Amino acid sequence: MCEQTVSPQQGATRIVVDPQQSLFSNNDHLAGHIRKRLDTLGIRGINLMGSPGSGKTALLETLIDQYTGELSELTVLEGDLATNRDADRILAKGVRAQQITTGSACHLSASLVAEALIGVSLEGVKTLFIENVGNLVCPSKFALGTHLNVVAVSIPEGDDKPVKYPVMIRAANIVVLTKADLLPHFDFNMERCRQEIYQINHHAQVLVTSAKTGEGVGELWQVLQI
């Protein structure tokens, strides 16, 4: 945001630039270029967000296991502060993956994604998953040029997470309640959680999955490919 102020003594105009607004503007501009590239190539881009330990990588692994097409049609960008561990897990499934390490940043940005895509072949790819850095706030503010925002909320985190972190839920096209196999072991009110998600974002689709049993993953694939 820019503000103009006038000094009455000198009659000069001083322009004050909001650096945060400039940051978001630049990011959105680059995200738009990424989106155009994906559209040109016929690739569906999916931004997977959620807190650390919400089961994002495990969900990706099970999505790969249940994919009915060729694995060469999938590519994954993995975001973390450090290590290649998540990318290694995806590579072990036979899917192309590129690790993005941010060092200290709590989110991915369009510039980090654009840089990572330079070293990734997108030939024949139909779906590009971007697993964002584990965080329930910051990733929602930075567009990556993807078509869908998917937010993972795990059963062990508690049914109050959506209402406590509404900014992430507002950004979601799909909210995936993960680790459903652990429901018997936690006091998790599924109906209340669903209702609070819909109150925050009535456009969001809510799905329940388990990477361990495969529950709901086929339905998630159907929604992702619409």
C-alpha positions in Angstrom: 0.0 0.0 0.0 1.3 3.5 -0.8 0.3 6.7 1.0 1.0 10.2 -0.1 1.7 12.9 2.5 2.4 16.6 1.9 4.8 18.7 3.9 3.2 22.1 4.6 6.6 23.8 5.0 8.0 22.6 1.7 5.0 21.7 -0.3 6.7 18.4 -1.2 4.9 15.1 -1.6 6.4 12.1 0.2 5.4 8.6 -0.9 5.4 6.0 1.8 5.6 2.4 0.4 4.3 -0.5 2.5 7.0 -3.2 1.9 4.6 -6.0 2.8 2.1 -5.0 0.2 4.9 -4.8 -2.4 6.0 -8.3 -1.3 2.5 -9.7 -1.8 2.1 -7.9 -5.1 5.3 -9.2 -6.5 4.5 -12.7 -5.3 1.1 -12.6 -6.9 2.5 -11.4 -10.2 5.0 -14.3 -10.4 2.3 -16.8 -9.2 0.2 -15.6 -12.2 3.0 -16.6 -14.6 3.3 -20.0 -12.9 -0.4 -20.5 -13.3 -0.3 -19.6 -17.0 2.6 -22.1 -17.6 0.6 -24.9 -15.8 -2.5 -24.0 -17.8 -0.5 -24.1 -21.1 0.9 -27.5 -20.2 -2.5 -28.9 -19.1 -1.2 -29.5 -15.5 -3.4 -29.4 -12.4 -1.5 -27.6 -9.6 -2.4 -28.4 -6.0 -1.1 -26.6 -2.9 -1.1 -28.9 0.1 -1.0 -27.1 3.4 -1.2 -28.0 7.0 0.6 -28.0 10.3 3.8 -30.1 10.9 2.7 -33.6 11.6 -0.8 -33.3 10.0 0.0 -36.1 7.7 0.6 -34.2 4.4 3.4 -36.4 3.1 1.7 -39.6 4.2 -1.4 -38.5 2.4 0.6 -37.9 -0.8 2.1 -41.4 -0.5 -1.4 -42.9 -0.3 -2.6 -40.8 -3.2 0.3 -42.1 -5.2 -0.6 -45.7 -4.2 -4.2 -45.2 -5.3 -3.4 -43.4 -8.5 -4.8 -45.3 -11.5 -2.7 -43.6 -14.2 1.0 -43.6 -14.9 3.2 -42.4 -12.1 5.1 -40.3 -14.7 1.9 -38.1 -14.8 2.6 -36.9 -11.2 5.3 -34.6 -9.8 5.8 -33.3 -6.3 7.6 -30.3 -4.9 8.3 -30.7 -1.2 8.7 -27.7 1.1 10.6 -27.9 4.4 13.0 -25.7 6.3 15.7 -28.4 6.1 16.5 -32.0 4.8 15.4 -33.9 1.7 13.5 -36.5 3.7 10.0 -35.8 2.4 11.2 -35.7 -1.2 13.1 -39.0 -0.7 9.8 -40.6 0.5 8.1 -39.5 -2.7 11.0 -40.6 -4.9 10.8 -44.0 -3.2 7.3 -44.3 -4.5 8.5 -43.9 -8.1 7.3 -40.3 -8.5 9.4 -37.3 -9.6 10.1 -35.0 -6.6 12.1 -31.9 -5.9 12.9 -30.7 -2.4 12.6 -27.0 -1.6 14.4 -26.0 1.6 13.6 -22.5 2.9 16.2 -22.3 5.7 14.1 -20.2 8.0 11.0 -19.2 6.1 7.7 -20.7 7.4 6.1 -20.9 3.9 6.8 -21.4 0.2 6.6 -18.4 -2.1 6.0 -18.2 -5.9 9.7 -17.3 -6.4 10.8 -20.5 -4.6 8.4 -22.6 -6.7 9.5 -21.0 -9.9 13.1 -21.7 -9.1 12.4 -25.3 -8.3 10.4 -25.8 -11.5 13.5 -24.8 -13.5 15.1 -28.2 -12.6 12.0 -30.3 -13.0 10.8 -31.8 -16.2 7.0 -31.3 -16.6 6.7 -33.3 -19.8 3.7 -35.6 -19.6 2.8 -34.4 -16.1 -0.9 -34.0 -15.3 -0.8 -33.2 -11.6 1.7 -31.1 -9.7 1.5 -31.4 -5.9 3.3 -28.7 -3.9 3.5 -29.7 -0.2 4.0 -26.4 1.6 6.1 -25.9 4.7 4.2 -27.1 7.8 2.4 -24.1 9.2 -1.3 -23.2 9.8 -1.0 -19.5 9.0 1.7 -18.1 6.7 1.3 -20.4 3.7 -2.2 -19.2 3.1 -1.0 -15.7 2.4 1.3 -16.6 -0.5 -0.2 -17.7 -3.9 1.9 -20.3 -5.7 0.1 -20.4 -9.0 -1.8 -23.6 -8.2 -5.5 -24.3 -9.0 -6.5 -25.8 -5.7 -5.6 -25.2 -2.0 -5.9 -28.3 0.1 -5.6 -28.0 3.9 -4.9 -31.1 6.0 -6.1 -31.1 9.6 -5.3 -34.3 11.6 -7.5 -35.9 14.2 -4.8 -35.8 16.9 -4.6 -32.0 16.5 -8.1 -31.6 17.8 -11.4 -30.6 16.4 -10.9 -26.9 17.3 -8.0 -26.2 14.9 -10.2 -24.9 12.1 -11.9 -22.3 14.3 -8.6 -21.3 15.9 -6.8 -20.9 12.5 -9.6 -19.5 10.3 -7.2 -17.7 7.9 -6.1 -21.1 6.5 -9.6 -22.5 6.3 -10.7 -19.4 4.3 -8.0 -20.1 1.8 -9.0 -23.8 1.3 -10.9 -25.3 -1.5 -10.7 -28.7 0.2 -10.2 -29.5 3.9 -9.0 -33.0 4.5 -9.4 -34.4 8.0 -6.5 -36.9 8.2 -5.6 -39.9 10.4 -9.2 -41.0 10.7 -8.0 -44.4 11.9 -7.1 -42.7 15.2 -10.6 -41.4 15.8 -11.3 -44.1 18.5 -8.4 -42.8 20.5 -9.2 -39.1 20.6 -12.0 -36.9 21.7 -12.7 -35.5 18.3 -16.2 -34.1 17.5 -16.4 -34.7 13.8 -19.8 -33.0 13.3 -18.8 -29.9 15.2 -15.5 -29.7 13.3 -17.4 -29.9 10.0 -19.9 -27.3 11.0 -17.2 -24.8 12.1 -15.3 -25.3 8.8 -18.5 -24.6 6.8 -19.2 -21.5 9.0 -15.7 -20.2 8.1 -15.8 -21.2 4.5 -19.1 -22.5 3.1 -17.5 -23.2 -0.3 -15.0 -25.7 1.1 -15.4 -29.4 0.6 -14.6 -31.5 3.7 -13.3 -35.0 3.3 -12.2 -37.6 5.9 -9.1 -39.7 5.1 -6.7 -42.2 6.6 -3.3 -42.8 4.9 -3.0 -45.9 7.0 -6.2 -47.6 5.8 -6.7 -45.7 2.5 -10.1 -44.5 3.7 -11.4 -41.5 1.7 -8.4 -41.3 -0.6 -10.2 -42.5 -3.7 -12.9 -39.9 -3.1 -10.2 -37.2 -2.6 -8.7 -38.2 -6.0 -12.1 -37.7 -7.6 -12.5 -34.2 -6.2 -8.9 -33.3 -7.2 -9.5 -34.2 -10.8 -12.8 -32.4 -11.3 
